């Protein structure tokens, strides 16, 4: 580790790697401190997060905090929780929602940040992009990946995206709220107690 974490985070705020692909320009959104014990890896910021620079500052974030039974003060405490999406900037709008995270971002920055997160005991992988990147030999579908969370324990927990767009998935998979969320909440509570 040649750079301190604050130096690295400052460098990330100035990142221009994929500027030409970003319709709103770069505005990397990441939260980290070396004391963090929980790491949340999602997809990429939406427009509201891009505007405010605050991760998960949208309806998806409201649901994620509900899933975690966590208030905003705790969620936004970088000393406890690091937040690092697969793409740090808003990628633009696609046909059925936002575009995928820019592919340059995670390979450029994740390993450097994770070197500073030695206290992380649990990483929450939200959505298929994060799960494909971090879970070798994961099942083909997100549903199967989330159902098989025991396979990734104790280091990872796989979650669907908390977007309101996933309400149909949540209704079709009641086991998620009945089985996965209680285990997630217990684990996070033990970790951050």
Secondary structure, 3 states (H helix, E strand, C coil): CCCCHHHHHHHHHCCCCCHHHCCCCCCCCEECCCCCCEEEECCECCHHHHHHCCCCCCHHHHHHHHHHCCCHHHHCCCCCEEEECCECCCCCEECCEECCCCHHHHHHHHHHHHHCCCCCCEEEEECHHHHHHHCCCCCCCHHHHHHCHHHHCCCEEEECCCCHHHHHHHHHCCHHHHHHHHHHHHHHHHHHC
